[in-house]
Amino acid sequence: MTVEYFGRIRSDIEPLLPRKAINIVDVGCGMGATIGWLKSRYPGARTTGLEGNGELRVHLETTVDQVHIVDLNGALPDCGSPDLILFLDVLEHLIEPARVLSTLTANLSPDATVIISLPNVAHLTVSLPLLMKGRFDYTESGILDRTHLRFFTRESALQMIGSAGLTVEAGLEAGFGGPLSSLFDKLTLGRLRDRISKQYIFAARRLPGPVATPPIRWGTA
């Protein structure tokens, strides 16, 4: 993976961010670029980064208050009670994503926000080759990144998040801002957006009682 990959600022999550955050955890934080951006938005917030690539520690220690270099498929550190926790393009790389999601969100502070982004395997670039050729090929990055261990549609993503005891309240459909996909979206009146959204970004909470399925407020990123 490149510096561009690990150093990307995920400002696309901004519409889903809470008004305030005091204890922020970024799971799979890369070089800490997103945490650095969030620190400017939430001055004084304490930040924790979990990252599997030990070579990035030197970058993280200049930005993140507490750094954990950890294999997310193994034992997980105690991250306290975050009120904002991010899982951005990380769960699809894990053997048991629901376990990691459930464990790291078990002690959320009241009204905490969990933001999760996952690629959409129902995208036309995957579904059309399957329909026409009966095959797909892994790539170096993107939806069919060869390091992905799990693949998600909108529904299976919601099921996985729900299995971790979280309720999705809002979401963003992302990755169809190009001219062709925008035209396709207009011609189909938005009814086939699941086929042109490359990624879903969810905002979830751990609410008292059983996991609910309220209407989700959808936007675009």
C-alpha atoms as an extended CHARMM CRD file, in Angstrom:
* protein
*
       221  EXT
         1         1  MET       CA              0.0000000000        0.0000000000        0.0000000000  PROA      1               0.0000000000
         2         2  THR       CA              1.1620000000        3.5510000000       -0.7160000000  PROA      2               0.0000000000
         3         3  VAL       CA              1.6070000000        6.6060000000        1.4880000000  PROA      3               0.0000000000
         4         4  GLU       CA             -1.4160000000        8.0390000000       -0.3410000000  PROA      4               0.0000000000
         5         5  TYR       CA             -3.4960000000        5.0860000000        0.9020000000  PROA      5               0.0000000000
         6         6  PHE       CA             -2.3200000000        5.2310000000        4.5230000000  PROA      6               0.0000000000
         7         7  GLY       CA             -2.2420000000        9.0420000000        4.6330000000  PROA      7               0.0000000000
         8         8  ARG       CA             -5.6920000000        9.7760000000        3.2730000000  PROA      8               0.0000000000
         9         9  ILE       CA             -7.8950000000       12.1500000000        5.2900000000  PROA      9               0.0000000000
        10        10  ARG       CA            -11.4200000000       10.7510000000        5.4120000000  PROA      10              0.0000000000
        11        11  SER       CA            -13.1870000000       14.1040000000        5.3630000000  PROA      11              0.0000000000
        12        12  ASP       CA            -16.1050000000       12.4120000000        3.5620000000  PROA      12              0.0000000000
        13        13  ILE       CA            -17.3890000000       11.2810000000        6.9850000000  PROA      13              0.0000000000
        14        14  GLU       CA            -17.9840000000       14.8910000000        8.0680000000  PROA      14              0.0000000000
        15        15  PRO       CA            -21.8060000000       14.8390000000        7.6420000000  PROA      15              0.0000000000
        16        16  LEU       CA            -21.9890000000       11.9520000000       10.1240000000  PROA      16              0.0000000000
        17        17  LEU       CA            -19.7550000000       13.4280000000       12.8210000000  PROA      17              0.0000000000
        18        18  PRO       CA            -21.2190000000       14.3390000000       16.2270000000  PROA      18              0.0000000000
        19        19  ARG       CA            -21.2030000000       17.9210000000       17.4850000000  PROA      19              0.0000000000
        20        20  LYS       CA            -18.6110000000       17.1020000000       20.1250000000  PROA      20              0.0000000000
        21        21  ALA       CA            -16.1520000000       14.3260000000       20.8930000000  PROA      21              0.0000000000
        22        22  ILE       CA            -13.7830000000       13.9240000000       23.8180000000  PROA      22              0.0000000000
        23        23  ASN       CA            -12.3720000000       10.4070000000       23.3830000000  PROA      23              0.0000000000
        24        24  ILE       CA            -11.7610000000        9.3920000000       19.7490000000  PROA      24              0.0000000000
        25        25  VAL       CA            -10.5990000000        5.9460000000       18.5850000000  PROA      25              0.0000000000
        26        26  ASP       CA             -9.5900000000        5.2270000000       14.9780000000  PROA      26              0.0000000000
        27        27  VAL       CA             -9.3580000000        1.5070000000       14.1820000000  PROA      27              0.0000000000
        28        28  GLY       CA             -7.0040000000        0.8910000000       11.2690000000  PROA      28              0.0000000000
        29        29  CYS       CA             -5.8180000000        4.4860000000       11.4350000000  PROA      29              0.0000000000
        30        30  GLY       CA             -2.9820000000        4.3080000000        8.8860000000  PROA      30              0.0000000000
        31        31  MET       CA             -0.6310000000        7.2500000000        9.3420000000  PROA      31              0.0000000000
        32        32  GLY       CA             -3.1230000000        9.0980000000       11.5450000000  PROA      32              0.0000000000
        33        33  ALA       CA             -4.1280000000       11.6880000000        8.9430000000  PROA      33              0.0000000000
        34        34  THR       CA             -7.8290000000       11.4460000000        9.7920000000  PROA      34              0.0000000000
        35        35  ILE       CA             -7.1070000000       11.7140000000       13.5080000000  PROA      35              0.0000000000
        36        36  GLY       CA             -5.0390000000       14.8300000000       12.8410000000  PROA      36              0.0000000000
        37        37  TRP       CA             -7.9630000000       16.3380000000       10.9340000000  PROA      37              0.0000000000
        38        38  LEU       CA            -10.3860000000       15.4350000000       13.7420000000  PROA      38              0.0000000000
        39        39  LYS       CA             -8.1210000000       17.0710000000       16.3260000000  PROA      39              0.0000000000
        40        40  SER       CA             -8.5860000000       20.3720000000       14.5200000000  PROA      40              0.0000000000
        41        41  ARG       CA            -12.3410000000       19.8580000000       14.6970000000  PROA      41              0.0000000000
        42        42  TYR       CA            -12.4020000000       18.6740000000       18.3110000000  PROA      42              0.0000000000
        43        43  PRO       CA             -9.6210000000       20.6080000000       20.1070000000  PROA      43              0.0000000000
        44        44  GLY       CA             -8.6030000000       18.9330000000       23.3400000000  PROA      44              0.0000000000
        45        45  ALA       CA             -9.9990000000       15.5090000000       22.4060000000  PROA      45              0.0000000000
        46        46  ARG       CA             -7.9180000000       12.4970000000       23.4220000000  PROA      46              0.0000000000
        47        47  THR       CA             -7.1160000000       10.2540000000       20.4650000000  PROA      47              0.0000000000
        48        48  THR       CA             -6.2300000000        6.5770000000       20.1970000000  PROA      48              0.0000000000
        49        49  GLY       CA             -5.0960000000        4.8210000000       17.0330000000  PROA      49              0.0000000000
        50        50  LEU       CA             -5.0490000000        1.0880000000       16.3160000000  PROA      50              0.0000000000
        51        51  GLU       CA             -2.8900000000        0.0530000000       13.3700000000  PROA      51              0.0000000000
        52        52  GLY       CA             -1.4550000000       -3.2390000000       12.1460000000  PROA      52              0.0000000000
        53        53  ASN       CA              1.4780000000       -1.8390000000       10.1890000000  PROA      53              0.0000000000
        54        54  GLY       CA              4.3240000000       -1.2950000000       12.6350000000  PROA      54              0.0000000000
        55        55  GLU       CA              6.2560000000        0.8060000000       10.1190000000  PROA      55              0.0000000000
        56        56  LEU       CA              3.6890000000        3.5760000000       10.6050000000  PROA      56              0.0000000000
        57        57  ARG       CA              4.3760000000        4.0200000000       14.3280000000  PROA      57              0.0000000000
        58        58  VAL       CA              6.8340000000        6.8620000000       13.7210000000  PROA      58              0.0000000000
        59        59  HSD       CA              4.1310000000        8.8260000000       11.8920000000  PROA      59              0.0000000000
        60        60  LEU       CA              1.4420000000        8.0230000000       14.4390000000  PROA      60              0.0000000000
        61        61  GLU       CA              3.4710000000        9.1180000000       17.4350000000  PROA      61              0.0000000000
        62        62  THR       CA              3.5810000000       12.6630000000       16.0470000000  PROA      62              0.0000000000
        63        63  THR       CA             -0.2100000000       12.8870000000       15.7410000000  PROA      63              0.0000000000
        64        64  VAL       CA             -1.9830000000       10.3710000000       17.9820000000  PROA      64              0.0000000000
        65        65  ASP       CA             -2.0330000000       10.5010000000       21.8000000000  PROA      65              0.0000000000
        66        66  GLN       CA             -2.0220000000        6.7230000000       22.2790000000  PROA      66              0.0000000000
        67        67  VAL       CA             -0.7920000000        4.2770000000       19.6400000000  PROA      67              0.0000000000
        68        68  HSD       CA             -1.5100000000        0.5350000000       19.5450000000  PROA      68              0.0000000000
        69        69  ILE       CA              0.3110000000       -1.5220000000       16.9240000000  PROA      69              0.0000000000
        70        70  VAL       CA             -1.8940000000       -4.5930000000       16.9740000000  PROA      70              0.0000000000
        71        71  ASP       CA             -3.1100000000       -7.5150000000       14.8910000000  PROA      71              0.0000000000
        72        72  LEU       CA             -6.8450000000       -6.8820000000       14.8180000000  PROA      72              0.0000000000
        73        73  ASN       CA             -7.4480000000      -10.5820000000       14.1940000000  PROA      73              0.0000000000
        74        74  GLY       CA             -5.9910000000      -11.3430000000       17.6410000000  PROA      74              0.0000000000
        75        75  ALA       CA             -6.3500000000       -9.9320000000       21.1440000000  PROA      75              0.0000000000
        76        76  LEU       CA             -7.6210000000       -6.3560000000       21.2190000000  PROA      76              0.0000000000
        77        77  PRO       CA             -6.4900000000       -3.5530000000       23.5270000000  PROA      77              0.0000000000
        78        78  ASP       CA             -8.6920000000       -1.7500000000       26.0320000000  PROA      78              0.0000000000
        79        79  CYS       CA             -9.5950000000        1.5910000000       24.4360000000  PROA      79              0.0000000000
        80        80  GLY       CA            -11.6700000000        2.8880000000       27.3250000000  PROA      80              0.0000000000
        81        81  SER       CA            -15.0720000000        4.4190000000       26.6060000000  PROA      81              0.0000000000
        82        82  PRO       CA            -14.8560000000        6.3240000000       23.3180000000  PROA      82              0.0000000000
        83        83  ASP       CA            -17.5760000000        8.7160000000       22.2650000000  PROA      83              0.0000000000
        84        84  LEU       CA            -16.4340000000        8.5620000000       18.6280000000  PROA      84              0.0000000000
        85        85  ILE       CA            -14.9550000000        5.4050000000       17.1350000000  PROA      85              0.0000000000
        86        86  LEU       CA            -14.0590000000        4.9220000000       13.4780000000  PROA      86              0.0000000000
        87        87  PHE       CA            -13.8350000000        1.7420000000       11.3900000000  PROA      87              0.0000000000
        88        88  LEU       CA            -12.9540000000        3.1650000000        7.9870000000  PROA      88              0.0000000000
        89        89  ASP       CA            -12.0810000000        0.6380000000        5.2780000000  PROA      89              0.0000000000
        90        90  VAL       CA            -10.8070000000       -1.8660000000        7.8360000000  PROA      90              0.0000000000
        91        91  LEU       CA            -13.4850000000       -4.4510000000        8.6910000000  PROA      91              0.0000000000
        92        92  GLU       CA            -13.4170000000       -6.0200000000        5.2180000000  PROA      92              0.0000000000
        93        93  HSD       CA             -9.7630000000       -6.9500000000        5.8460000000  PROA      93              0.0000000000
        94        94  LEU       CA            -10.5430000000       -8.9790000000        8.9870000000  PROA      94              0.0000000000
        95        95  ILE       CA            -11.3340000000      -12.6350000000        9.5870000000  PROA      95              0.0000000000
        96        96  GLU       CA            -14.1030000000      -11.8860000000       12.1180000000  PROA      96              0.0000000000
        97        97  PRO       CA            -15.2120000000       -8.3010000000       11.5580000000  PROA      97              0.0000000000
        98        98  ALA       CA            -18.3270000000       -8.5970000000       13.7360000000  PROA      98              0.0000000000
        99        99  ARG       CA            -16.2070000000       -9.7680000000       16.6890000000  PROA      99              0.0000000000
       100       100  VAL       CA            -13.8340000000       -6.8320000000       16.3540000000  PROA      100             0.0000000000
       101       101  LEU       CA            -16.7080000000       -4.3820000000       15.9580000000  PROA      101             0.0000000000
       102       102  SER       CA            -18.5740000000       -5.8140000000       18.9420000000  PROA      102             0.0000000000
       103       103  THR       CA            -15.5200000000       -5.9590000000       21.2110000000  PROA      103             0.0000000000
       104       104  LEU       CA            -14.2410000000       -2.4640000000       20.5370000000  PROA      104             0.0000000000
       105       105  THR       CA            -17.6970000000       -0.9010000000       20.9200000000  PROA      105             0.0000000000
       106       106  ALA       CA            -18.6850000000       -2.8100000000       24.0490000000  PROA      106             0.0000000000
       107       107  ASN       CA            -17.8670000000        0.0740000000       26.4190000000  PROA      107             0.0000000000
       108       108  LEU       CA            -19.0110000000        3.0950000000       24.4610000000  PROA      108             0.0000000000
       109       109  SER       CA            -19.8690000000        6.2320000000       26.3680000000  PROA      109             0.0000000000
       110       110  PRO       CA            -23.5550000000        7.2600000000       26.3130000000  PROA      110             0.0000000000
       111       111  ASP       CA            -24.5710000000        8.7830000000       22.9680000000  PROA      111             0.0000000000
       112       112  ALA       CA            -21.3160000000        7.6350000000       21.3380000000  PROA      112             0.0000000000
       113       113  THR       CA            -21.1270000000        7.5670000000       17.5470000000  PROA      113             0.0000000000
       114       114  VAL       CA            -19.6650000000        4.6510000000       15.5710000000  PROA      114             0.0000000000
       115       115  ILE       CA            -18.7540000000        5.3970000000       11.9500000000  PROA      115             0.0000000000
       116       116  ILE       CA            -18.1240000000        2.4570000000        9.6170000000  PROA      116             0.0000000000
       117       117  SER       CA            -17.2390000000        2.4670000000        5.9250000000  PROA      117             0.0000000000
       118       118  LEU       CA            -17.4340000000       -0.6560000000        3.7770000000  PROA      118             0.0000000000
       119       119  PRO       CA            -17.0400000000       -1.2500000000        0.0290000000  PROA      119             0.0000000000
       120       120  ASN       CA            -20.1110000000       -2.3450000000       -1.9340000000  PROA      120             0.0000000000
       121       121  VAL       CA            -19.5570000000       -5.6300000000       -3.7680000000  PROA      121             0.0000000000
       122       122  ALA       CA            -22.8640000000       -5.1460000000       -5.6400000000  PROA      122             0.0000000000
       123       123  HSD       CA            -21.2750000000       -2.3240000000       -7.6530000000  PROA      123             0.0000000000
       124       124  LEU       CA            -21.6170000000       -2.6560000000      -11.4390000000  PROA      124             0.0000000000
       125       125  THR       CA            -17.8680000000       -3.1180000000      -11.8800000000  PROA      125             0.0000000000
       126       126  VAL       CA            -18.2160000000       -6.3860000000       -9.9690000000  PROA      126             0.0000000000
       127       127  SER       CA            -21.7400000000       -7.5530000000      -10.8080000000  PROA      127             0.0000000000
       128       128  LEU       CA            -21.5040000000       -6.9980000000      -14.5830000000  PROA      128             0.0000000000
       129       129  PRO       CA            -18.3470000000       -9.1230000000      -15.1060000000  PROA      129             0.0000000000
       130       130  LEU       CA            -19.9860000000      -11.8440000000      -13.0150000000  PROA      130             0.0000000000
       131       131  LEU       CA            -23.1030000000      -11.6900000000      -15.1760000000  PROA      131             0.0000000000
       132       132  MET       CA            -21.2980000000      -11.4690000000      -18.5220000000  PROA      132             0.0000000000
       133       133  LYS       CA            -18.1740000000      -13.5500000000      -17.9120000000  PROA      133             0.0000000000
       134       134  GLY       CA            -18.9630000000      -15.5480000000      -14.7730000000  PROA      134             0.0000000000
       135       135  ARG       CA            -15.8150000000      -14.2940000000      -13.0320000000  PROA      135             0.0000000000
       136       136  PHE       CA            -14.1560000000      -11.4350000000      -11.2160000000  PROA      136             0.0000000000
       137       137  ASP       CA            -10.5140000000      -10.5670000000      -10.7120000000  PROA      137             0.0000000000
       138       138  TYR       CA             -8.8270000000       -9.2180000000       -7.6150000000  PROA      138             0.0000000000
       139       139  THR       CA             -7.0910000000       -5.8460000000       -7.8740000000  PROA      139             0.0000000000
       140       140  GLU       CA             -4.4420000000       -3.9350000000       -5.9460000000  PROA      140             0.0000000000
       141       141  SER       CA             -7.0260000000       -1.5830000000       -4.4150000000  PROA      141             0.0000000000
       142       142  GLY       CA            -10.7220000000       -0.7910000000       -4.4850000000  PROA      142             0.0000000000
       143       143  ILE       CA            -13.7420000000       -3.0420000000       -4.0310000000  PROA      143             0.0000000000
       144       144  LEU       CA            -11.8830000000       -6.2270000000       -5.0600000000  PROA      144             0.0000000000
       145       145  ASP       CA             -8.6640000000       -5.3900000000       -3.2150000000  PROA      145             0.0000000000
       146       146  ARG       CA             -6.7930000000       -8.6740000000       -2.9220000000  PROA      146             0.0000000000
       147       147  THR       CA             -6.3400000000       -8.1350000000        0.8260000000  PROA      147             0.0000000000
       148       148  HSD       CA            -10.1200000000       -8.1320000000        1.4470000000  PROA      148             0.0000000000
       149       149  LEU       CA            -11.3280000000      -11.1800000000        3.3550000000  PROA      149             0.0000000000
       150       150  ARG       CA            -14.9980000000      -10.1940000000        3.5330000000  PROA      150             0.0000000000
       151       151  PHE       CA            -17.3790000000       -8.6860000000        0.9740000000  PROA      151             0.0000000000
       152       152  PHE       CA            -20.5090000000       -6.6850000000        1.7470000000  PROA      152             0.0000000000
       153       153  THR       CA            -23.6830000000       -5.4220000000        0.1560000000  PROA      153             0.0000000000
       154       154  ARG       CA            -25.8190000000       -2.7970000000        1.8530000000  PROA      154             0.0000000000
       155       155  GLU       CA            -27.9830000000       -5.4500000000        3.5130000000  PROA      155             0.0000000000
       156       156  SER       CA            -25.1830000000       -7.7420000000        4.6590000000  PROA      156             0.0000000000
       157       157  ALA       CA            -23.3270000000       -4.7120000000        6.0620000000  PROA      157             0.0000000000
       158       158  LEU       CA            -26.4040000000       -3.7150000000        8.0560000000  PROA      158             0.0000000000
       159       159  GLN       CA            -26.7840000000       -7.2850000000        9.3050000000  PROA      159             0.0000000000
       160       160  MET       CA            -23.1610000000       -7.4130000000       10.4290000000  PROA      160             0.0000000000
       161       161  ILE       CA            -23.4330000000       -4.0770000000       12.2370000000  PROA      161             0.0000000000
       162       162  GLY       CA            -26.6600000000       -5.2080000000       13.8900000000  PROA      162             0.0000000000
       163       163  SER       CA            -25.0470000000       -8.4710000000       15.0070000000  PROA      163             0.0000000000
       164       164  ALA       CA            -22.5470000000       -6.3490000000       16.9520000000  PROA      164             0.0000000000
       165       165  GLY       CA            -25.4320000000       -4.7810000000       18.8630000000  PROA      165             0.0000000000
       166       166  LEU       CA            -25.3850000000       -1.4670000000       17.0020000000  PROA      166             0.0000000000
       167       167  THR       CA            -28.2630000000        0.4280000000       15.4160000000  PROA      167             0.0000000000
       168       168  VAL       CA            -27.5990000000        2.3710000000       12.2070000000  PROA      168             0.0000000000
       169       169  GLU       CA            -29.2600000000        5.7740000000       12.2390000000  PROA      169             0.0000000000
       170       170  ALA       CA            -27.7360000000        7.4990000000        9.2040000000  PROA      170             0.0000000000
       171       171  GLY       CA            -25.6270000000        6.6580000000        6.1890000000  PROA      171             0.0000000000
       172       172  LEU       CA            -23.8890000000        7.9810000000        3.1050000000  PROA      172             0.0000000000
       173       173  GLU       CA            -23.7160000000        6.4060000000       -0.3430000000  PROA      173             0.0000000000
       174       174  ALA       CA            -20.3430000000        7.2440000000       -1.8080000000  PROA      174             0.0000000000
       175       175  GLY       CA            -18.3010000000        6.9570000000       -4.9560000000  PROA      175             0.0000000000
       176       176  PHE       CA            -20.7080000000        7.7680000000       -7.7780000000  PROA      176             0.0000000000
       177       177  GLY       CA            -19.8390000000       11.4040000000       -8.3880000000  PROA      177             0.0000000000
       178       178  GLY       CA            -18.4380000000       10.9010000000      -11.9120000000  PROA      178             0.0000000000
       179       179  PRO       CA            -20.3930000000       12.1440000000      -14.9590000000  PROA      179             0.0000000000
       180       180  LEU       CA            -21.4450000000        8.6960000000      -16.2030000000  PROA      180             0.0000000000
       181       181  SER       CA            -22.6010000000        7.4030000000      -12.8400000000  PROA      181             0.0000000000
       182       182  SER       CA            -24.3900000000       10.6980000000      -12.1160000000  PROA      182             0.0000000000
       183       183  LEU       CA            -26.2090000000       10.4500000000      -15.4510000000  PROA      183             0.0000000000
       184       184  PHE       CA            -27.1080000000        6.8070000000      -14.7740000000  PROA      184             0.0000000000
       185       185  ASP       CA            -28.4360000000        7.8050000000      -11.3470000000  PROA      185             0.0000000000
       186       186  LYS       CA            -30.6440000000       10.5100000000      -12.8680000000  PROA      186             0.0000000000
       187       187  LEU       CA            -31.9400000000        8.2550000000      -15.6560000000  PROA      187             0.0000000000
       188       188  THR       CA            -32.8830000000        5.5360000000      -13.1620000000  PROA      188             0.0000000000
       189       189  LEU       CA            -34.3500000000        8.0660000000      -10.6790000000  PROA      189             0.0000000000
       190       190  GLY       CA            -31.9480000000        6.8360000000       -8.0190000000  PROA      190             0.0000000000
       191       191  ARG       CA            -33.5570000000        3.3950000000       -7.9390000000  PROA      191             0.0000000000
       192       192  LEU       CA            -30.3660000000        1.5690000000       -8.8920000000  PROA      192             0.0000000000
       193       193  ARG       CA            -28.0200000000        3.5390000000       -6.6740000000  PROA      193             0.0000000000
       194       194  ASP       CA            -26.9390000000        0.3070000000       -4.9750000000  PROA      194             0.0000000000
       195       195  ARG       CA            -25.2950000000       -0.6250000000       -8.2810000000  PROA      195             0.0000000000
       196       196  ILE       CA            -23.2490000000        2.5660000000       -8.6170000000  PROA      196             0.0000000000
       197       197  SER       CA            -22.3450000000        3.2600000000       -4.9770000000  PROA      197             0.0000000000
       198       198  LYS       CA            -18.7930000000        2.0730000000       -4.4330000000  PROA      198             0.0000000000
       199       199  GLN       CA            -18.9980000000        2.4240000000       -0.6730000000  PROA      199             0.0000000000
       200       200  TYR       CA            -21.4200000000        2.7830000000        2.2210000000  PROA      200             0.0000000000
       201       201  ILE       CA            -20.6170000000        4.8890000000        5.2620000000  PROA      201             0.0000000000
       202       202  PHE       CA            -22.7740000000        4.1940000000        8.3100000000  PROA      202             0.0000000000
       203       203  ALA       CA            -23.3060000000        6.1260000000       11.5550000000  PROA      203             0.0000000000
       204       204  ALA       CA            -24.4590000000        3.8270000000       14.3380000000  PROA      204             0.0000000000
       205       205  ARG       CA            -25.1080000000        3.8480000000       18.0730000000  PROA      205             0.0000000000
       206       206  ARG       CA            -25.4360000000        1.2920000000       20.8330000000  PROA      206             0.0000000000
       207       207  LEU       CA            -28.9430000000        1.9060000000       22.1180000000  PROA      207             0.0000000000
       208       208  PRO       CA            -30.6010000000        0.3820000000       25.1970000000  PROA      208             0.0000000000
       209       209  GLY       CA            -32.8080000000       -2.6210000000       24.5390000000  PROA      209             0.0000000000
       210       210  PRO       CA            -32.8320000000       -4.8560000000       21.4500000000  PROA      210             0.0000000000
       211       211  VAL       CA            -31.2630000000       -3.6940000000       18.2080000000  PROA      211             0.0000000000
       212       212  ALA       CA            -33.8360000000       -1.6870000000       16.2820000000  PROA      212             0.0000000000
       213       213  THR       CA            -34.2430000000       -1.0930000000       12.5690000000  PROA      213             0.0000000000
       214       214  PRO       CA            -35.3880000000        2.5350000000       12.3210000000  PROA      214             0.0000000000
       215       215  PRO       CA            -35.5430000000        4.3550000000        9.0000000000  PROA      215             0.0000000000
       216       216  ILE       CA            -32.0200000000        5.3390000000        7.9910000000  PROA      216             0.0000000000
       217       217  ARG       CA            -31.3460000000        8.9380000000        6.9600000000  PROA      217             0.0000000000
       218       218  TRP       CA            -29.3860000000        8.5200000000        3.7150000000  PROA      218             0.0000000000
       219       219  GLY       CA            -27.2300000000       11.1410000000        2.0690000000  PROA      219             0.0000000000
       220       220  THR       CA            -24.4870000000       11.1350000000       -0.5410000000  PROA      220             0.0000000000
       221       221  ALA       CA            -20.7520000000       11.6900000000       -0.2260000000  PROA      221             0.0000000000
